[in-house]
Amino acid sequence: MKNFKYLALIALILTACQISTPMSGQKIGRIVKISDEGLFWKSCEGELIRGGFVDGSGSMGGSFHFTIENHLHKDIAYKAFESQQEVIITYDTPFVTSLTRTDYSPPHFVKNITIVGR
């Protein structure tokens, strides 16, 4: 019975988590969406478009969804969004995140934002 309690606890923890491939990297582009979302757990979610019609290439750029946790990075992101400047986003994706993450808010957490040309 004692082992069953541990197994039940482990199962509960695993069902309350989302497991993804850990990674880190950088993306460059323009922020086309940024918003504060959530009813109980507030988060700042954004979308970056890489390349595309803006740079004159004529091809549609890919989108990259991310989450901002740091208020300083959030201020920089809002400033870049309003001025439509290109940014470099450095991000990490942890191995385990909460189940509140969805396909629209994948676990790409911003570690740094730099406005290009500064």
C-alpha positions in Angstrom: 0.0 0.0 0.0 2.9 2.3 0.7 4.3 1.8 -2.8 0.9 2.5 -4.3 0.9 5.9 -2.6 4.3 6.8 -4.1 3.2 5.6 -7.5 0.0 7.6 -7.3 2.0 10.7 -6.3 4.4 10.3 -9.2 1.5 9.8 -11.6 -0.2 12.9 -10.3 3.0 15.0 -10.7 3.6 13.7 -14.2 0.0 14.5 -15.3 0.4 18.1 -14.0 3.5 18.6 -16.1 4.3 18.9 -19.8 7.6 17.3 -20.9 9.4 18.8 -23.8 12.8 18.6 -25.4 15.2 21.0 -23.6 16.8 23.5 -25.9 18.1 27.0 -26.1 18.8 29.3 -28.9 18.2 32.7 -30.6 15.7 34.0 -33.1 15.7 37.3 -35.0 12.6 39.0 -36.4 9.8 41.4 -35.6 7.3 41.1 -32.7 3.8 41.0 -34.2 1.9 40.1 -31.1 2.4 40.7 -27.4 -0.2 40.4 -24.7 -0.7 39.8 -21.0 -2.8 36.6 -20.8 -4.3 34.3 -18.2 -7.1 34.4 -15.7 -5.3 33.0 -12.6 -1.7 32.6 -13.8 -0.7 35.8 -15.7 1.9 35.5 -18.3 3.2 37.7 -21.1 2.9 35.9 -24.4 4.4 37.0 -27.7 4.8 36.1 -31.3 7.8 36.8 -33.5 7.8 36.7 -37.3 11.1 35.7 -38.8 11.8 37.2 -42.3 9.0 37.4 -44.8 7.4 40.3 -46.7 8.9 43.0 -44.4 12.5 42.4 -45.5 11.5 42.2 -49.2 12.3 38.5 -49.6 8.8 37.8 -50.9 8.4 34.6 -48.9 6.2 34.3 -45.8 8.2 34.2 -42.6 7.7 31.6 -39.9 6.3 32.5 -36.5 7.8 31.8 -33.2 5.7 31.9 -30.0 7.4 32.8 -26.7 6.8 33.7 -23.0 8.4 36.6 -21.2 8.7 36.3 -17.4 11.1 39.2 -16.7 9.6 42.7 -16.5 12.6 44.4 -18.0 12.4 42.1 -21.0 8.7 42.8 -21.2 9.3 46.5 -21.4 11.8 46.1 -24.2 9.5 43.8 -26.1 6.6 46.3 -25.9 8.9 49.1 -27.1 10.1 47.0 -30.0 6.5 46.0 -30.9 5.3 49.6 -30.9 8.3 50.8 -33.0 8.3 47.7 -35.3 12.0 47.2 -34.8 13.8 43.9 -35.3 14.8 42.1 -32.1 17.1 39.2 -31.2 15.4 36.9 -28.7 17.5 34.5 -26.7 15.4 31.7 -25.2 15.4 28.5 -23.2 13.0 25.6 -23.3 13.0 23.6 -20.0 12.5 19.8 -19.8 9.4 20.0 -17.6 6.8 22.8 -17.6 3.3 23.1 -16.2 0.3 21.8 -18.0 -1.1 25.3 -18.3 1.1 25.7 -21.4 -0.7 25.2 -24.7 0.3 25.0 -28.4 -0.3 28.8 -28.5 2.0 29.3 -25.5 4.8 26.8 -25.9 7.5 26.7 -23.2 10.0 29.0 -24.9 11.0 31.3 -22.1 12.8 34.5 -23.1 16.2 35.0 -21.4 17.2 38.2 -23.2 15.8 40.6 -25.8 18.1 43.0 -27.8 16.7 45.5 -30.3 18.8 45.3 -33.5 20.7 48.4 -34.4 21.3 49.6 -30.8 
